Amino acid sequence: MQQLNLFEKQETLEALNKEIRTCKKCDLSITRKHALTGEGNIHAKILFVALSPGKKEDLEDKMFIGPSGQVFNRLLQTAEIDRDSVFMTNLVKCTLPKNRKPKFSEIKMCSPFLEEEIAIIQPHVIVPLGYYATRSVLLMYHADPPSPEMSFKNINGRLLQIGEAKIFPVTHPAALLYNPSFGHDTEAKYKKLKSIIL
């Protein structure tokens, strides 16, 4: 993969972000307030992929500022990873009405945006958060997530090397809001990230 310099990264990302903000490829453009672009360090070694913006994120056009964002911050602190050092984005760029599951068509429309973000940032490791982000990232790299050995439960917290890509699926922070008992196990998995990027 061709390495991009700082100017090329900024210029290409700005053009992509403009396309994301004005996207009207599906009906989510009707119900959203903002189509969220990725944010963070464009030289990040870690690129996190969440599912979609929450209600607060949609209102304020910012990543991870709602309740799950507070959990995310705590997990990063536990792993001794500076939030300013990572890049964060969503699989689906618009908020999902009533917090529903994404439709296949919505994921299909947004996936090219994610592919381009990954190509621009060129992270050392891609960290999909939860089932949908993991499944989509694996499909991008021609893995076979429906097979039992590639189920989210089996690969959660495992580093996968698929071609040149390193993929580290892990629990979405929002899961801890509903199941606090996942906390200790999830913290241990996030801590592994530090050693992966060293």
C-alpha positions, 0 to 999 in steps of 0.5 A: 500500500502506498504511504501518504504524506501529511498533506496527501492525508489531510487533503484526501480526508477533507474531500472524503469528509465533505462527501460523507457530510452531504451523503443522501444514499439512503433514508438515514439522511432524512432522520439524521442531524449530522452524518459523522465523519471520522475524527482523531489523529491522522497518523494513528496506529489504532483505528477504532470502528464503532457501529453508528453515532448515538443521539448525543453524537448526532446532535453535536457532530462528535464521536463518542461523547455520550454515555458509551463515550465515557466508557470508551474513555475509561477503557482507553485510560485503563489501557494507557492509550491517549484518546488523542493518539487514535482515530475513530470512525463509524461503520454507519455514518448516521444515527440509527432511529430508536437505536435499531439494528442497521439494515444490510443496505445501510451498511453496504452504502456506508462501507466504501467510506470506511474502506477509504478512511482505512486507506487514508489513515493506514493504521497498524491495527483496525479495532472493530467494536462489536458484531456489526463492525467486526463482520463488515471489516472482516468482509472487507478483507475477504474473511468469512465471518459467518463460519463458527470459528470466526464468530464474534464470540470466538474472535473477541479480543484476538489479533487476526492477521488477514493479508497485510491487515491486523484486525483486533475485534473487541466489545463495544463500550456500550455493551458495558452500559447494559452488562457491567459484568463484562467490565473486567474481561473487556478491560483486559482485552483493551489492555492488549492493544498497547502491546500490539502497537509497540 
